Amino acid sequence: MTYDVASVRGRIPSLGDGWIHLDPQAGMLVPDAVSRAVSTGFRTSSFSHSGRHVSSQRSAAILESAREAVADLVGGDPAGVVLGPDRALLLAWLAESLSSRLGLGTGIVLSRLDDEANVAPWLRIANRYGAHVRWAEVEIETCELPAWQFEELIGPTARLVALTAASPIVGSAPDVRVAADRVHEVGGLLVVDAIGAAPYAHIDIDELGADVVAVSAPSWGGPPVGALAFRDPAFLDRIPAMSLNPYAKGAERLEVGGHQYAMLAGLTTSIDYLANLDPEASGSRRERLETSISSLQAYHDTLFEHLMDTLQDLPKVTVIGRAATRIPTVSFTVAGVQSEKVAAKLADDRIGALSGSHGGSRLLDALGVNDEGGAVTIGLAPYTIKYEIDQLGKALAAF
């Protein structure tokens, strides 16, 4: 396996802005090939994939290719891929569709580790129809989500568990399969949000045991497109449709409104970009994704170790959580300094980082971090280099 970070950086024109981009949680920088694909899509596709015009036929081909690309990313079936403008909206539509299953006398299990997109829709349904909500809690010291608690939380009445594959704030990656096996024993469903995991980890919907996996293309440098992948495509025809088309079948039953075909073209190109991170990757796109992500993981392992060593050498910096299984994302505080001020100082040094309460993070609330001024979150991307970590260390040392 070979990882050529210089080659990867050469594919991303916006790296020439003079900034150090350590904020991939806000969306990774977009490769030039993705921008070109979106531009071409706008010029050559139609606003509909039905019809006999050649532009409509191109739109249909773009839609089919996008479903196949997401299926390759998660190891699923293209027939089970639902596409939309944002994975948060898709999760909200899914919650509405499943609401009839989540009434009085049923249970929902949520996680403090999760992003709000995989929490708020289920809370709304529970409040509306009376489902009982139970919470999986994190260990304060490590920010891990102990798997043993699922045995107690997922009782006979549980109908749904919503869980993250990895936290985009502290990086912790819980054991999703334990929750999957338990909820399936009682006839429930598991919805996994993989916004933090892609592109850092191999995603295999069968290995996870998830019934639904949600992904978001900006997480790996794609356009603003979200997707839900269903392990069993036939399940889509057994739940109430959300589509405005009364005759919609399969994935289209959860697709509200029309598609942005140019964005879908960019989605496919962005997944191809991931598959080709390792120039020696070969075989099918799924096989190339596995090879390239393995190469990226090996590269990030060394770089993240250097990042953690850098932060630990700074006496005023406190790292939040130390999970054994994680993605290369970390949050920290600087003693006596509000996170917004830390981020402002980093921005003065042309270093991008996320700060504050992260839009009301339940995790940071539960840890008491928001009460003390919030946290700064940084992460690695396929284009991050050691020099940038060193510059971050120098900027933080000024505190």
N, C-alpha and C positions, 0 to 999 in steps of 0.2 A: 504494500500500500504506500502511496505517495501523496503528500499534501503540499501543494505549492501555493503558499499564501500570496506570494507576489503575483502569480497568475490570477488568482481569485480577485485580488484588489484591482488588477488591471481591467476587470470586467465591470467595474462600478465607477462611473464618471464622477459621482458626487463626492467621492473621497478626496477630490481635488479642492475642496472648499477650505482646507486648512484646519478643520476641526478634528478632534479625536472623538469618535462616536462610540460611547460605552452605554448607550441607551437602547439596545435592540428591543426591549420590551415595549417600546413605543412604536415599533415597526422597524425592521431592518432596512438598510439602504437598498435601493432597487437596482439590479443589474441592467446594463444597457440593453441587453437582448430582450428583457421584459418590456422596457419602454418602447422598443421598436415593434414588438408584437402587438402591444395595445394600439399604437399608432396605425399599424397596418390593418388591424381589426376594425378600427373606426372607418377606414377608407374603403374597405372591401365587403363588410358584412351588412346585413339588413337589421331592422328592429324586430324581426320575427324569424323563427326557424321553420315556419310552415309556408307553403307556397311553392310555385314553380320557378320563380326568378332565380338566377344564378347566385345573387347575393343572399337570398333566403337559404339556398342550399349550402352556401358557405357557413351561414350561421348555424345550421343544423350540424354540420361537421365540427364546428368549433365547440358546440355544446357536448357532442358525443366525446370529443377528445378530452374535454375538461373532466367529464365524469371518469374516463379511463385513467387520467393522470392522478386524480385524487384516490381512486381505487388502488393504484400502484403505490401511492404514498403510505396508505394505511393497511395494505394487504387485504383489501375488500373486493366487492363485486361492483362494477360500474352501475349496474341496475339499482343498487342501493344507495347511490350518491345523490344527495339533495344539495342544490346550489342556490346561493342567495347573496345579497349585498354585504352581509355581515353575520358572523357566526352567532353573535348575541341575539340578533333578530330571529335566526333560525331556531335557536334554543327556545325563544319565547313562543314561536309558532308551534314547536313540538310540545311544549308544556300545555298550550291551549288544546291541542289535539288529544293529549292524554288525560285531560282534566276529568273525563267521565270515569276513569279508573282510579282517581285519587280523591274520593269522597270521604264522608264521615265513616270512621271505623277503619280506615286504612292508614298506613304510615309512610313517611318520606324520610330518608336519611341524607343529611347534607353535611358538608365539611367546612370547618373554619379555614382550611387551607385554600379553599377554592376562590377563584375570581368571581366577582359578583354576577357575571353573565350566566354562570351555572348555579346560582343561588336565588337571585331575585325572581325569576319566572316561576320556580317551584314554590317559593314562599307565597307568591300571589295566588297560585292555585290552591294551596293549603288554606290560606285565610278565607278564600271564597267558598270552598266546598267542605272544609272541616277536617282535612287530613291532619294527622298528628305528625309533627316535625321533631326529629331527634338529631343531635349534632355530634359528629366525630371531632374530637378535640386534639390539639397538637401538644406535644411535649414542649414546655417553655424553654428548656435549655437547648434542645437540639432542633426544634421546629419540625420534628418528625411526626407523622401521623401513625400511631401504633396500630398495627393490624389486629391485635387481640380484641380491641373494643368492638369490632364488627359483629362478633358472635353474640354480643349482648344487644347492640343497637338494632340489628336486623332481625326483628321478630317475625312471628307467623303472619302478621297483618301488613308487613312491609311490601309495598308495591313498586317502589323506585328508590334507587340510590344514585345520587349525583356526586361525582368525584373527579378531582383533577389528576392528570397523569404526572404533572410536575408543577410546582408553584412558580409563577413568573416573578415572585417577590423575594422569596428566600431560597428557591431552588430545590426544595425537598421533593422527592419522588416517592409517593406511597406505594405500597404493595396492592395494586388494583385487583389482582387476581383473587386475593383472599375475599375481598368484598363481592366480587363477581360470583364466586362459587357459593357464598352464603346466600346472596339475594336470589340466585337461581333455584336454590333448594326450596324457597318459599314461594316460587312462582313470580318473582318480581323482575324488574328491569334495571340495568346499569347504564347510565349515561356518563361518558368520560369526556372531559374537556381537555384536549391535547394542545391548547394554545401555548403552554409553557414547554411542552416536550418537543414539538417540531420546530427546528430541524435537528435538535440535539441528540435525539434518541431514535432507535428503530421503533416504528409503530406497527404493531401487528394486531389487528382487531380480534383475531382468534386467540392469540396468546393472552391478550388482556382479558378476554372473556366478556368484553363490553358488547352491549346490544347496539349502542350508538356511540360513535366517536365524532367529536366536533373539532374542526381545525379552522385556522384563519391564515390566509395567504400572506398578509403583511408580516406575520411572524418569521417568515424566511425570505422576505424581499419580494413578495408578490404584490399584486394590485389589491384594492379593497374588495375582496371576495371571501365569503365563508362557505363552509361545507359541513354537512352531516353525512356520515357514512353508516349505514345500517348493516349489521352482520347478516341479517336475514331480509333480503329485499322484499319478500312476500309479506312481511309485517306491515309494510307501507299501505297495502290494500286492506288491512284489517283494522286500521284506525281512522277516525273521522278526518276528512280532507279539509285543508285550509285554502286550497286553490280557488281562484275565482272561476275556474273552468269546471263546470259540474260533471264533465266527462273525463276529468284527469285521472290517470292511472299511475301507479308506481311512484317514483320519486317526485313527479310533477304534482302530486297531491299535497305536498308541503311547500311548494314553490309559489309564493304569493306575488302576482304581478309578473312582468316580463323580465327577461335577462339582459344584462349588459354584455353583449357578445365580445366586444373588444376587451373587456376586463377578463372574460373567460379565456380568451386567447393568451393574455398575459399570465393567467393562472397556470395554464399548461406549460408555458415557457419557463416559468419560475420553478416548477417541479423538475423540468429537464435540467435547469441550472443546478439544482441540488444533486441530481443524478450524475452530473459531470464534474463535481468538485474534485474528484480524484481522476486525473487524466488516464490512469491505467484501468479504470472501471470498464467492464465489458458485460455483454449479455443483454437480457431484457432490462427495461427501465427499472423494474422492481429490484433486479439483481444489482444494477448500477447504483441505485439508491442505497442499498445495504452496504456496498463497498465504500461509497463516498462518505456516508455518515460514519462508518467505522473509522475512516481516515480522519475525518473531522474530530471525532471523539478523542483519538490518540493525540492529535494536535492540541486540542483544548485541555486535555488532562495535564500536560506540562505547563501550558499557559495559565491555567486556573490555579495550579499549585503556586506559581510565581505571584499571581494576584493575591492569594491568601497570605503568603509570606510577607508581601508588601504591606498589606493592611495590618497584619499582626505586629509588625515592627513599629507601628505608629502608636505611641502610648495613649493618645486621646481618642483613638478609633476603637469602637466596639462592634464586632461582627455579630449579626443576629442569626442564631441557629448554626448548627454544625451537623447536618444530616449526613449519614453514611452514604446514602444513595441520593444523588442529586444531579441537576443540570448546572452548567457554569453561570449561575446567577447568584448574586449576593446582595444583601442589604446591610447597611451599617449606620451607626450614629457617631457624631463627633461631640465629645463632652462639652457641655455648656453652649453649644451652637445649634440653633434651629436648622432643620434640614434644608429649608428654603434658602437660608443664607449660605449653607455649604454648597448647594447647587449653583447659587449665584456666583460664588467665588470660583467654582470650577468653570462656569461659563465664561468668566472674565479671562480665564486661561485657555479658552476655546476647547473645553472638555464637556461633552454632553452627558448628563446623568439625569435620572428621574428623582423627584424629591417630594416631600410632603406626606400626606396621608394616603396617597394613591387612590384618590376618588372615594375615600371612606372605606379602606380595606378592613374587613372584619378580622383578618389575621393580626394586623398591627394594632387594632383595637384590643383584641384578646390578650396580646402580649404587653399591653400598656405602653407601647412605643409612641402611639399618637398623642398620648397625654404628655409626653416629654418632648414634643416638637417634631415627631415624625422621623422617617428614615430616608436615607439616600439609597437608591437601588441602581446597581450597575450589572452589566452582563457582557459576555463575550459573543462575538459574531464570527462568521467564517472569515471575515477580513481583519479581525483584530490581531495586532502584533505586540511583541514584548516591549518595544519602545513606548507604545501608548500606555502600557501599565506603569512603566517607569515614570512617565510624565504625570500620571495620576498620583503616584506616590509623592512626587515632589510638590505638587499642588496641595495635597492634604497635609504635608509636613509643615506648610506655612501656618497652619492653625496651632 
